[in-house]
């Protein structure tokens, strides 16, 4: 479902410091996870992200007709298919540009998921996206290039970060994906807490307490490792299934949370004990590991959950992009 979402950070209301959401905001940067465009105004977003589903919704909505038509008219290419691809890129950037006018922080724009196993193609697409933003007057410092956490995607991020292009590494389910992202100096990772839990519940036919939740434990392990070894990559837990699951990661750099759970926590007054603590992590005995390509591929091979969820996520992102292309092709 994350392919149908937009993510943006919400500023806590200082007048509501008694509720659980405000208490969480005191130790973690809260990010609101939603596909509702109107939430931008109501939640006072700091960051936002576009994705294929959001662009699909935009091209299907009459109120964006002018933006869509402008992107299609400006499309370049020698063939219809080249024009379709270019139009979709321009549409993503046009929509992202509008969002930069509404939020002060990052706007994430996604690279074509079908390029997830091609380093050079990912680099070319990312550079093109940054170039199109520049044409619109948007500096690259405002943009996070969103890339699936495949080995190839991570290597592309390594190069982009060296070029000053910040990256959001998505579809992250495995510790070694996180290690590789940190070694590539990616700006941010998005480990999918709820999707990990979903897989284990289905596979093992059991329920998990928040303390033993495999998704929570995965993010906790990554966070502690990053802080212990001085990795600057931001850890942003995503895809939560309950407020309890959220609160089990209090202290994480960022947590992206659905409006339903944010509202639920607004109505709660429970204390929020710190679960993740950078200072404590730095004192932990956590051995440093390295992650070359062989290690990455072997560890992913040994992790059925991460392998299945990564592949599923890429397929779903690609399906949404094809829907957008079909609409653009018809208009061309």
C-alpha positions in Angstrom: 0.0 0.0 0.0 2.9 2.3 0.4 2.9 2.8 -3.4 -0.4 4.6 -2.8 0.9 6.9 -0.2 2.5 10.2 0.2 4.8 10.8 3.1 5.3 14.1 4.8 6.6 15.2 8.2 4.1 16.9 10.5 5.0 19.6 13.0 3.8 19.0 16.6 1.3 21.4 18.1 2.9 22.9 21.2 -0.5 23.5 22.7 -1.2 19.8 22.8 1.9 18.6 24.7 -0.2 16.3 27.0 -1.2 13.8 24.3 0.8 10.8 23.2 1.5 12.1 19.7 3.1 15.2 21.2 5.1 13.1 23.6 6.3 10.9 20.7 7.2 14.1 18.8 9.5 15.1 21.6 11.8 12.1 20.9 11.1 11.3 17.2 10.5 13.3 14.1 6.9 12.4 13.2 6.1 12.0 9.5 2.5 11.6 8.3 1.9 8.8 5.8 -1.1 9.4 3.6 -2.4 9.6 0.0 -4.8 12.5 0.8 -3.7 15.7 -1.0 -5.8 17.8 1.4 -3.8 16.5 4.3 -0.9 18.8 3.2 -2.8 21.8 4.6 -4.3 20.1 7.6 -1.1 18.4 8.8 1.4 21.2 8.1 3.8 19.0 6.2 7.6 19.4 6.2 8.5 16.7 3.7 6.5 15.0 0.9 7.0 12.2 -1.6 5.5 11.5 -5.0 5.1 8.0 -6.4 3.5 6.2 -9.4 0.1 5.9 -7.7 0.0 9.5 -6.8 0.9 10.5 -10.3 -1.8 8.1 -11.6 -4.3 9.8 -9.3 -3.2 13.2 -10.6 -3.5 12.3 -14.3 -6.9 10.9 -13.6 -8.2 14.0 -11.8 -9.7 16.8 -14.0 -8.3 19.5 -11.7 -4.8 18.6 -12.8 -5.7 18.6 -16.5 -3.7 21.8 -17.2 -0.6 20.4 -15.5 -1.0 17.1 -17.3 -1.5 18.7 -20.7 1.5 20.9 -20.3 3.7 18.0 -19.4 2.5 16.0 -22.5 2.9 19.0 -24.8 6.5 19.5 -23.7 7.4 15.8 -24.1 10.4 15.1 -26.3 11.4 12.0 -28.2 11.7 10.5 -31.7 9.1 7.8 -31.1 5.7 7.7 -29.3 7.2 5.5 -26.6 10.1 7.9 -26.0 7.6 10.7 -25.7 5.5 8.7 -23.2 8.5 8.1 -21.0 9.6 11.7 -21.2 6.0 13.0 -20.5 5.7 10.8 -17.4 9.1 12.1 -16.1 8.0 15.7 -16.7 4.6 15.0 -15.1 6.3 13.6 -12.0 8.6 16.7 -11.7 5.7 19.1 -12.4 3.7 17.6 -9.6 6.7 17.5 -7.3 7.4 21.2 -8.1 3.9 22.1 -7.0 4.5 20.2 -3.7 7.7 22.2 -3.1 5.6 25.3 -3.0 3.6 23.8 -0.1 6.3 22.2 2.0 9.6 23.6 3.3 11.5 20.3 3.3 12.3 17.4 0.9 10.1 16.2 -1.9 10.9 12.6 -2.9 10.5 11.6 -6.5 10.7 8.0 -7.5 12.9 6.4 -10.2 11.2 4.0 -12.5 11.0 0.7 -10.6 11.7 -1.2 -13.8 15.2 0.2 -13.6 15.8 -1.3 -10.2 18.5 -3.8 -11.5 20.3 -1.3 -13.8 22.8 1.0 -12.2 23.5 3.2 -15.3 19.8 3.5 -16.2 19.0 4.5 -12.6 21.7 7.1 -12.6 20.6 8.5 -16.0 16.9 8.7 -14.8 17.9 10.4 -11.5 20.1 12.9 -13.2 17.3 13.7 -15.7 14.8 14.2 -12.9 17.2 16.6 -11.1 17.7 18.4 -14.4 14.0 18.8 -15.0 13.6 20.2 -11.4 16.4 22.6 -12.2 14.5 23.8 -15.3 11.5 24.5 -12.9 13.7 26.5 -10.6 13.9 23.8 -7.9 17.3 23.1 -6.4 18.5 19.6 -5.9 18.8 20.2 -2.2 15.0 20.0 -2.0 14.7 16.6 -3.8 15.2 13.1 -2.5 15.6 10.6 -5.3 13.6 7.5 -4.3 15.2 4.2 -5.2 14.4 0.6 -4.4 17.1 -1.0 -2.1 18.4 -3.6 -4.6 22.2 -4.0 -4.9 22.1 -2.0 -8.1 19.9 0.7 -6.6 22.3 1.1 -3.7 25.3 1.4 -6.0 23.5 4.1 -8.0 22.7 5.9 -4.7 26.4 5.8 -3.8 27.3 7.7 -7.0 24.4 10.1 -6.7 25.3 11.0 -3.1 28.8 11.8 -4.3 27.3 14.1 -6.8 25.3 15.9 -4.1 22.0 14.2 -5.0 20.2 13.0 -1.9 18.5 9.6 -1.9 15.6 7.9 -0.1 16.2 4.1 -0.2 12.8 2.4 -0.1 11.6 -1.2 0.1 14.1 -2.0 2.8 13.4 -5.3 4.7 16.8 -6.7 5.6 19.7 -5.7 7.9 22.3 -6.1 5.1 20.3 -3.8 2.8 20.6 -1.2 5.6 24.3 -1.8 6.0 24.9 -1.4 2.3 22.8 1.8 2.2 24.9 3.2 5.0 28.1 2.3 3.4 26.9 4.0 0.2 26.1 7.1 2.4 22.5 7.2 1.4 20.7 10.1 3.0 17.7 8.1 4.3 16.3 4.6 4.5 12.7 3.5 4.8 12.5 0.1 6.5 8.9 -1.3 6.2 7.9 -2.4 9.7 4.3 -3.5 9.1 5.1 -5.4 5.9 7.7 -7.4 7.8 5.1 -8.2 10.5 2.5 -9.1 7.8 4.9 -11.7 6.3 5.8 -13.4 9.6 2.2 -13.5 10.8 1.2 -15.2 7.6 4.2 -17.5 7.5 4.1 -18.6 11.1 0.3 -18.4 11.7 0.8 -16.5 14.9 0.3 -13.1 16.5 3.3 -11.1 17.9 3.5 -8.7 20.8 5.0 -5.3 20.1 8.2 -6.4 22.0 8.6 -9.4 19.7 7.3 -7.8 16.5 9.9 -8.8 13.8 9.4 -5.4 12.0 10.1 -3.5 15.2 13.1 -5.7 16.0 14.5 -5.2 12.5 14.4 -1.4 12.8 15.8 -1.5 16.3 18.7 -3.5 15.1 19.4 -1.2 12.2 19.1 1.9 14.4 21.5 0.6 17.0 24.0 -0.5 14.4 23.9 2.9 12.7 24.4 4.8 15.9 27.1 2.5 17.2 29.2 2.8 14.1 28.6 6.5 13.3 26.5 6.1 10.2 24.7 9.4 9.3 21.9 7.8 7.2 18.5 8.7 8.6 16.3 5.7 9.8 12.7 6.3 9.0 10.4 3.4 10.1 7.4 3.0 7.8 4.2 1.0 7.2 2.8 0.7 10.8 -0.2 -1.5 11.7 -1.0 -0.1 15.1 -0.1 2.8 17.5 1.5 0.3 19.8 3.9 -0.7 17.0 4.7 2.9 16.4 5.4 3.6 20.1 7.6 0.5 20.3 10.1 2.5 18.2 10.0 5.8 20.1 13.3 7.5 19.7 13.9 6.5 16.1 15.2 9.3 13.8 11.8 9.5 12.0 8.6 7.4 11.9 6.1 7.8 9.1 2.6 7.2 10.4 -0.9 7.1 8.8 -3.3 9.9 9.8 -5.6 7.3 11.5 -2.9 6.4 13.9 -1.8 10.0 14.4 -5.4 10.9 15.3 -5.6 7.9 17.6 -2.5 9.1 19.4 -3.9 12.6 19.6 -6.6 11.1 21.8 -4.2 9.2 24.0 -2.4 10.5 27.1 -0.1 7.5 27.7 3.6 8.2 28.4 6.1 7.4 25.7 9.1 5.7 27.1 12.3 6.0 25.0 12.8 2.7 23.1 15.7 3.7 20.9 18.5 5.7 22.4 21.5 6.8 20.4 23.7 7.2 23.5 22.9 3.7 24.7 23.4 2.3 21.3 26.9 3.8 21.2 27.8 1.8 24.3 26.5 -1.5 23.0 28.8 -4.3 21.9 27.8 -4.5 18.2 30.4 -5.8 15.8 30.9 -3.9 12.6 30.2 -5.7 9.4 30.8 -4.9 5.8 28.6 -5.7 2.9 30.1 -6.4 -0.5 27.9 -7.7 -3.4 28.4 -11.4 -2.6 27.5 -10.8 1.1 24.4 -8.8 0.1 23.1 -11.3 -2.4 23.7 -14.3 0.0 22.0 -12.6 2.9 19.0 -11.6 0.8 18.9 -15.2 -0.6 18.8 -16.5 3.0 16.0 -14.1 3.9 12.8 -15.3 2.3 10.7 -12.4 3.7 13.0 -9.7 2.4 13.4 -11.4 -1.0 9.6 -11.8 -1.5 8.7 -8.3 -0.1 11.3 -6.5 -2.2 10.2 -8.2 -5.4 6.6 -7.7 -4.6 7.2 -4.0 -3.9 9.1 -3.4 -7.2 6.3 -5.2 -9.1 3.6 -3.1 -7.6 5.5 0.2 -8.2 6.0 -0.9 -11.9 2.3 -1.7 -12.3 1.3 1.7 -11.2 3.8 3.4 -13.5 2.4 1.4 -16.5 -1.1 2.7 -15.6 0.3 6.3 -15.8 2.0 5.5 -19.1 -1.2 4.1 -20.6 -3.1 7.3 -19.8 -0.3 9.5 -21.2 -0.1 7.3 -24.3 -3.8 7.7 -25.0 -3.5 11.5 -24.6 -0.5 11.6 -27.0 
